[in-house]
Amino acid sequence: MYEQHFALTCRPFDLAPDPRFIFMTEQHARAVANVKFALMNRDSFVIITGEIGIGKTTILNTVLEELGPDFVTAKLTHTTLSHIELLQALLSEFGMPIYKKKKVLLLDTLRAFFLKKHEEGKHVVIIVDEAQNLTGPALEELRLLSCIDTADRKIISIVLTGQPNLDDLLDSPGLTQLRQRARLRQRLEALNEEETVEYLRHRLAIAGGDIDAIFDPEAVRDVHRLTQGIPRLINTLCDTALTACMVDNLPRVTLEVIDEVVNELRWQWFEERGEHGKTADDEPASKGRSPRVMLMVYKSGQFVEQVQAAQFPFVIGRSNANDLIVIDKEVSRRHALIDCIGGIYVIEDLNSKNGILVNRKRRPRALLRSGDVISFGQVDVVFYSDRAGSRAAPDKPGAAGAVEPTADETPAGTTSDETEQTARRRRSEIFQLS
């Protein structure tokens, strides 16, 4: 495909798992060490949670490769099973398919298999992927299996991996005994922006490429914004972007290429992250408070007003029917909207005549972070969210004589010093982008 176009030895962002491309952040390396220790220590349960594509399977594969032949493993990936079907699936994975529904027979066969492997000096590990789909009875069945042991040691360990709602399932009152048997519970977080850059650099280097030669710096930052640091989404976006460059005979991945690819992939964060119509108060509280979204409006460098976005979608335009009314001849009646799903804020142009700028770059859509500047004609709107912590809203970037918010206008949890520091930092970032 695009390997020859970029002088690469292979596809660096192929979705197929390849041990050559394993990239370990600090948290991934810590998870590998923790899981390996737990299994060598014969712990009953190990629980790893994280968003789809965050690297849970990579961690388990790395651990299993290091454990060696003294461990016998079975992996279940189809988990919409009843407790009887769960036992049948385990026997099938261990090479003993029994499809009778007599529970006593299934349990006796599994128990005999576990004891036999223990006598051979081997430890049994059951890995259940997508465990958030398991029913309560199926999880209880796994807990009872973990109770099979000898007088001197545990002979079976169970690893549960799943999406974040697995934590909610395990915290339900009926699974207290299972929780008490799980010494290791670790949540994997998405890559931050710096880790995303190193992830791209690492994979391109393995394929014989150079990130600085293939990606514009702004495109790299946008990859992180659009994917929220999820490795699988990073691979999908970058692989498609490199293909687009080859088709259009372009030397580098730019912001324009990224925009076209996102449109081609039809990524709709609103639909993927949940339902419309959530308010900011519906989201989990940050440091004990409901997160707030504030929009600081400036025109020709002068502070105009501060508006709280309390409900989404939040529509901006010249018409009186909009949530934020912007009076400017370059602004359309319905110009753009800001939406929030699961704490992810997105702005999208509503086919306006003059479009929108985000941090001085024309964008049909973009993910927003606190401090971003959205421009409509002569009007700048500074987006502020305290979801990520107490970060202050800056004044209008680069505007001489811009007015700082008053004490009543300063978002809760910030000081005037923090506001000034944030403003200076964001001004510097915008100048670099301009």
C-alpha positions as CSV (number, residue, x, y, z in Angstrom):
1,M,0.0,0.0,0.0
2,Y,1.7,3.2,1.2
3,E,5.0,1.6,2.3
4,Q,6.8,2.5,-0.9
5,H,5.3,6.0,-1.0
6,F,6.9,6.8,2.5
7,A,9.9,4.4,2.1
8,L,8.7,2.2,5.0
9,T,9.5,-1.5,5.4
10,C,6.0,-2.4,6.6
11,R,2.7,-0.8,7.7
12,P,3.4,0.8,11.1
13,F,-0.3,1.2,12.1
14,D,-1.7,-2.1,11.0
15,L,-4.4,-3.2,13.4
16,A,-3.1,-6.8,13.5
17,P,-1.2,-7.5,16.7
18,D,2.6,-7.6,16.0
19,P,5.0,-8.0,19.0
20,R,7.6,-5.8,17.1
21,F,5.4,-2.7,17.7
22,I,4.7,-3.2,21.4
23,F,4.9,0.2,23.0
24,M,4.9,0.3,26.8
25,T,4.0,3.4,28.7
26,E,4.8,3.6,32.4
27,Q,1.3,2.4,33.3
28,H,1.4,-0.5,30.8
29,A,4.8,-1.6,32.1
30,R,3.5,-1.4,35.6
31,A,0.4,-3.5,34.6
32,V,2.6,-6.2,33.1
33,A,4.7,-6.4,36.2
34,N,1.6,-6.5,38.5
35,V,-0.2,-9.2,36.5
36,K,3.0,-11.3,36.2
37,F,3.6,-11.1,40.0
38,A,-0.1,-11.9,40.7
39,L,-0.1,-15.0,38.5
40,M,3.3,-16.2,39.8
41,N,1.9,-15.7,43.3
42,R,-1.1,-17.8,42.4
43,D,-3.6,-15.0,43.1
44,S,-7.3,-16.1,42.7
45,F,-8.4,-13.1,40.6
46,V,-6.7,-10.4,38.5
47,I,-8.9,-7.6,37.1
48,I,-7.8,-5.2,34.4
49,T,-10.2,-2.6,33.0
50,G,-9.9,0.2,30.4
51,E,-11.5,1.6,27.3
52,I,-11.8,-0.5,24.1
53,G,-8.4,-0.6,22.3
54,I,-6.4,0.7,25.3
55,G,-3.9,-2.3,25.3
56,K,-5.4,-4.8,27.7
57,T,-4.8,-7.8,25.4
58,T,-1.3,-6.6,24.6
59,I,-0.5,-6.6,28.4
60,L,-1.9,-10.2,28.8
61,N,0.0,-11.5,25.7
62,T,3.2,-10.0,27.0
63,V,2.7,-11.6,30.4
64,L,1.9,-15.0,29.1
65,E,5.0,-15.0,26.8
66,E,7.1,-14.3,29.9
67,L,5.5,-16.9,32.2
68,G,6.7,-19.9,30.3
69,P,5.4,-23.5,29.9
70,D,4.5,-24.0,33.6
71,F,1.2,-22.2,33.0
72,V,-1.8,-23.7,31.2
73,T,-4.1,-21.1,29.8
74,A,-7.6,-20.9,28.4
75,K,-9.1,-17.6,27.0
76,L,-12.7,-16.8,26.6
77,T,-13.6,-13.9,24.3
78,H,-17.3,-14.6,23.8
79,T,-18.9,-13.7,27.1
80,T,-22.6,-13.4,26.6
81,L,-23.0,-16.8,28.2
82,S,-25.1,-18.4,30.9
83,H,-23.3,-20.0,33.8
84,I,-23.7,-23.5,32.2
85,E,-22.5,-22.3,28.8
86,L,-19.5,-20.7,30.6
87,L,-18.5,-24.1,32.0
88,Q,-19.0,-25.7,28.6
89,A,-16.9,-23.1,26.9
90,L,-14.0,-23.6,29.4
91,L,-14.0,-27.3,28.8
92,S,-13.9,-26.7,25.1
93,E,-10.9,-24.3,25.5
94,F,-9.1,-27.0,27.5
95,G,-9.6,-29.5,24.7
96,M,-12.5,-31.4,26.4
97,P,-15.7,-30.3,24.7
98,I,-18.7,-31.5,26.7
99,Y,-22.1,-30.0,25.7
100,K,-24.3,-31.8,28.2
101,K,-26.1,-29.5,30.6
102,K,-25.5,-31.5,33.7
103,K,-23.7,-29.0,35.9
104,V,-22.2,-31.7,38.3
105,L,-20.6,-33.5,35.3
106,L,-19.1,-30.2,34.0
107,L,-17.7,-29.2,37.4
108,D,-16.3,-32.7,38.1
109,T,-14.5,-32.7,34.8
110,L,-13.0,-29.3,35.3
111,R,-12.0,-30.1,38.9
112,A,-10.3,-33.3,37.7
113,F,-8.4,-31.4,35.0
114,F,-7.2,-28.7,37.4
115,L,-5.9,-31.3,39.9
116,K,-4.2,-33.2,37.2
117,K,-2.3,-30.1,35.9
118,H,-1.3,-29.3,39.5
119,E,0.2,-32.8,39.9
120,E,2.1,-32.1,36.7
121,G,3.5,-29.0,38.3
122,K,1.5,-26.6,36.1
123,H,-0.8,-23.7,37.1
124,V,-4.1,-23.1,35.3
125,V,-4.9,-19.5,34.2
126,I,-8.4,-18.7,32.9
127,I,-8.6,-15.4,30.9
128,V,-12.0,-13.9,30.3
129,D,-12.0,-11.0,27.9
130,E,-15.0,-8.6,27.7
131,A,-15.9,-9.7,31.1
132,Q,-18.4,-6.8,31.6
133,N,-20.8,-8.9,29.5
134,L,-20.9,-11.8,32.1
135,T,-24.0,-12.3,34.1
136,G,-24.0,-12.3,37.9
137,P,-24.5,-16.1,38.0
138,A,-21.6,-16.6,35.6
139,L,-19.3,-14.4,37.7
140,E,-20.3,-16.4,40.8
141,E,-19.5,-19.6,38.9
142,L,-16.0,-18.3,38.2
143,R,-15.6,-17.4,41.9
144,L,-16.5,-20.9,42.9
145,L,-14.1,-22.3,40.4
146,S,-11.3,-20.2,42.0
147,C,-12.1,-22.0,45.3
148,I,-10.8,-25.3,43.9
149,D,-7.4,-25.7,45.6
150,T,-5.2,-28.1,47.5
151,A,-4.1,-28.0,51.1
152,D,-1.0,-26.1,50.4
153,R,-1.7,-23.7,47.4
154,K,-4.1,-22.3,44.9
155,I,-4.2,-24.2,41.6
156,I,-6.2,-21.8,39.5
157,S,-6.0,-18.1,38.7
158,I,-8.7,-16.1,36.8
159,V,-8.0,-12.9,34.9
160,L,-10.9,-10.7,34.1
161,T,-10.4,-7.9,31.5
162,G,-13.1,-5.5,30.3
163,Q,-14.4,-2.0,29.7
164,P,-14.7,0.4,32.6
165,N,-18.3,-0.7,33.4
166,L,-16.8,-4.0,34.5
167,D,-15.7,-2.1,37.6
168,D,-19.3,-1.1,38.2
169,L,-20.5,-4.7,37.8
170,L,-17.9,-6.0,40.2
171,D,-18.8,-3.4,42.8
172,S,-22.4,-4.6,43.0
173,P,-23.4,-5.9,46.4
174,G,-23.8,-9.5,45.3
175,L,-20.2,-9.9,44.3
176,T,-18.5,-9.0,47.6
177,Q,-16.8,-12.4,47.9
178,L,-15.3,-12.1,44.5
179,R,-14.0,-8.6,45.2
180,Q,-12.3,-9.9,48.4
181,R,-10.4,-12.5,46.4
182,A,-9.1,-9.9,43.9
183,R,-5.9,-8.4,45.2
184,L,-5.0,-6.7,41.9
185,R,-7.5,-4.4,40.2
186,Q,-5.9,-1.9,37.7
187,R,-7.6,0.6,35.5
188,L,-5.7,1.5,32.3
189,E,-6.0,5.2,31.2
190,A,-5.7,6.5,27.6
191,L,-2.3,7.9,26.4
192,N,-1.7,11.6,27.1
193,E,-0.5,13.9,24.3
194,E,3.2,13.3,25.0
195,E,2.7,9.5,25.1
196,T,0.7,9.7,21.8
197,V,3.6,11.4,20.1
198,E,6.1,8.8,21.4
199,Y,3.7,6.0,20.4
200,L,3.7,7.4,16.8
201,R,7.4,7.9,16.8
202,H,8.0,4.4,18.1
203,R,5.8,2.6,15.5
204,L,7.2,4.7,12.6
205,A,10.8,4.0,13.7
206,I,10.2,0.3,13.8
207,A,8.9,0.5,10.2
208,G,11.9,2.6,9.1
209,G,10.2,6.0,9.1
210,D,10.6,9.3,10.8
211,I,7.7,11.1,12.5
212,D,9.1,14.5,11.7
213,A,9.3,13.7,8.0
214,I,5.8,12.1,7.7
215,F,3.6,14.1,10.1
216,D,3.2,17.8,10.6
217,P,3.4,18.6,14.3
218,E,-0.1,20.0,14.3
219,A,-1.4,16.8,12.7
220,V,0.2,14.8,15.5
221,R,-1.5,16.9,18.1
222,D,-4.8,16.5,16.3
223,V,-4.4,12.7,16.2
224,H,-4.4,12.8,20.0
225,R,-7.4,15.1,20.2
226,L,-9.5,13.0,17.8
227,T,-8.6,9.6,19.3
228,Q,-8.5,10.7,23.0
229,G,-5.2,8.6,23.2
230,I,-6.8,5.2,22.5
231,P,-4.1,3.2,20.6
232,R,-6.5,1.3,18.4
233,L,-8.2,4.5,17.2
234,I,-4.7,6.0,16.7
235,N,-3.8,3.1,14.5
236,T,-7.0,3.4,12.5
237,L,-6.7,7.2,12.0
238,C,-3.0,7.1,11.1
239,D,-3.2,4.1,8.8
240,T,-6.0,5.7,6.8
241,A,-4.2,9.1,6.7
242,L,-1.1,7.5,5.3
243,T,-3.2,5.8,2.7
244,A,-4.9,9.1,1.8
245,C,-1.4,10.7,1.3
246,M,-0.4,7.9,-1.0
247,V,-3.6,8.3,-3.1
248,D,-3.2,12.1,-3.4
249,N,0.6,11.9,-3.8
250,L,1.2,14.1,-0.7
251,P,4.5,14.0,1.1
252,R,3.2,14.5,4.7
253,V,0.1,14.1,6.8
254,T,-1.4,17.5,7.5
255,L,-4.4,18.9,9.4
256,E,-6.3,18.9,6.1
257,V,-5.6,15.3,5.5
258,I,-6.7,14.4,9.1
259,D,-10.0,16.3,8.6
260,E,-10.6,14.5,5.3
261,V,-9.9,11.1,6.9
262,V,-12.2,11.8,9.9
263,N,-14.9,12.7,7.4
264,E,-14.2,9.5,5.4
265,L,-14.3,7.3,8.5
266,R,-17.5,9.0,9.6
267,W,-16.4,9.3,13.2
268,Q,-19.4,10.6,15.2
269,W,-18.3,11.1,18.8
270,F,-21.8,12.0,19.8
271,E,-23.2,8.6,18.8
272,E,-20.3,6.6,20.0
273,R,-20.1,8.1,23.4
274,G,-23.7,8.1,24.4
275,E,-27.0,9.9,24.1
276,H,-27.6,13.6,23.2
277,G,-29.1,16.1,25.6
278,K,-27.0,15.5,28.6
279,T,-26.3,18.5,30.8
280,A,-23.0,19.3,32.4
281,D,-24.6,18.3,35.7
282,D,-25.2,14.8,34.4
283,E,-21.4,14.2,34.2
284,P,-19.4,12.8,37.1
285,A,-18.2,15.5,39.5
286,S,-14.6,16.7,39.4
287,K,-13.2,17.1,42.8
288,G,-16.6,16.9,44.4
289,R,-18.2,19.5,42.1
290,S,-20.2,19.2,38.9
291,P,-18.1,20.2,36.0
292,R,-18.8,23.6,34.4
293,V,-18.4,24.8,30.8
294,M,-17.9,28.5,30.4
295,L,-17.6,30.5,27.2
296,M,-15.7,33.8,27.4
297,V,-16.8,36.0,24.5
298,Y,-14.5,38.7,23.1
299,K,-15.1,41.1,20.1
300,S,-12.1,43.0,18.6
301,G,-10.1,42.1,21.7
302,Q,-12.6,43.5,24.2
303,F,-14.4,41.3,26.7
304,V,-18.2,41.1,25.9
305,E,-19.7,38.5,28.1
306,Q,-19.4,35.1,29.9
307,V,-21.9,32.4,29.2
308,Q,-22.3,29.1,30.9
309,A,-23.1,26.1,28.6
310,A,-25.5,24.1,30.8
311,Q,-27.1,21.9,28.2
312,F,-25.9,20.2,25.0
313,P,-26.0,20.5,22.0
314,F,-25.1,24.2,22.5
315,V,-25.8,26.1,19.3
316,I,-24.0,29.3,18.4
317,G,-25.1,31.8,15.7
318,R,-26.7,35.1,14.8
319,S,-30.3,34.1,15.3
320,N,-32.1,34.8,18.6
321,A,-33.0,31.1,18.8
322,N,-29.4,30.1,19.5
323,D,-27.9,29.4,22.9
324,L,-25.2,31.9,22.3
325,I,-26.1,34.8,20.1
326,V,-23.2,36.3,18.2
327,I,-23.9,39.6,16.3
328,D,-21.4,39.8,13.5
329,K,-22.0,40.1,9.8
330,E,-19.7,37.1,9.1
331,V,-21.7,34.8,11.4
332,S,-24.5,32.7,10.0
333,R,-27.9,32.3,11.6
334,R,-27.0,28.8,12.9
335,H,-23.2,28.8,12.7
336,A,-21.8,26.0,14.9
337,L,-22.6,23.8,17.8
338,I,-20.8,22.4,20.8
339,D,-21.7,19.0,22.0
340,C,-20.7,17.0,25.1
341,I,-20.9,13.2,25.4
342,G,-19.2,11.4,28.3
343,G,-17.2,14.5,29.1
344,I,-15.8,14.9,25.5
345,Y,-16.5,18.3,24.0
346,V,-16.8,18.7,20.2
347,I,-17.4,21.7,18.1
348,E,-18.8,21.3,14.6
349,D,-19.5,23.8,11.8
350,L,-23.1,23.8,10.7
351,N,-22.4,24.4,7.1
352,S,-21.9,28.1,7.8
353,K,-20.9,30.6,5.1
354,N,-17.5,31.5,6.6
355,G,-16.7,28.5,8.7
356,I,-15.0,28.4,12.1
357,L,-11.4,28.6,13.3
358,V,-10.1,26.6,16.3
359,N,-6.8,28.0,17.6
360,R,-6.5,30.0,14.4
361,K,-6.9,27.0,12.2
362,R,-9.9,26.4,10.0
363,R,-11.7,23.3,11.1
364,P,-15.0,21.7,10.1
365,R,-15.0,19.9,13.4
366,A,-12.6,19.6,16.3
367,L,-12.4,18.2,19.8
368,L,-12.1,20.9,22.4
369,R,-10.0,21.2,25.5
370,S,-10.0,23.9,28.1
371,G,-8.4,27.1,26.8
372,D,-9.1,26.5,23.1
373,V,-10.1,29.6,21.1
374,I,-13.0,29.4,18.7
375,S,-13.2,32.3,16.2
376,F,-16.3,33.6,14.2
377,G,-15.5,36.6,12.2
378,Q,-14.3,39.4,14.6
379,V,-15.5,37.4,17.6
380,D,-13.4,35.0,19.7
381,V,-14.9,32.6,22.1
382,V,-12.6,31.0,24.7
383,F,-13.8,27.5,25.7
384,Y,-13.3,26.7,29.4
385,S,-14.1,23.4,31.2
386,D,-13.1,22.5,34.7
387,R,-13.7,18.8,34.1
388,A,-10.0,18.0,34.1
389,G,-9.4,20.0,37.3
390,S,-9.2,23.5,38.4
391,R,-7.8,25.1,35.3
392,A,-8.5,28.8,34.6
393,A,-10.0,30.3,31.5
394,P,-7.6,32.6,29.7
395,D,-8.3,36.0,28.3
396,K,-8.5,36.5,24.6
397,P,-5.2,35.3,23.0
398,G,-3.0,37.9,21.5
399,A,-5.5,40.8,22.2
400,A,-4.0,44.1,23.3
401,G,-6.0,45.5,26.2
402,A,-8.0,42.3,26.7
403,V,-10.2,42.4,29.8
404,E,-9.6,39.9,32.5
405,P,-12.7,38.3,34.2
406,T,-13.6,40.0,37.4
407,A,-13.7,38.1,40.7
408,D,-17.4,37.2,40.0
409,E,-16.4,36.0,36.5
410,T,-13.5,33.9,37.5
411,P,-14.5,30.2,37.4
412,A,-14.7,28.4,40.8
413,G,-11.5,26.8,42.1
414,T,-9.1,29.3,40.4
415,T,-7.0,32.2,41.5
416,S,-6.1,35.4,39.6
417,D,-2.5,34.2,39.4
418,E,-3.6,30.9,37.9
419,T,-5.8,32.7,35.4
420,E,-2.8,34.9,34.3
421,Q,-0.5,32.0,34.0
422,T,-3.0,30.0,31.9
423,A,-3.6,33.0,29.7
424,R,0.1,33.6,29.1
425,R,0.6,29.9,28.3
426,R,-2.4,29.7,25.9
427,R,-1.3,33.0,24.2
428,S,2.1,31.4,23.5
429,E,0.5,28.3,22.1
430,I,-1.8,30.2,19.8
431,F,1.1,32.4,18.5
432,Q,3.0,29.2,17.7
433,L,0.0,27.9,15.7
434,S,-0.6,31.2,13.9
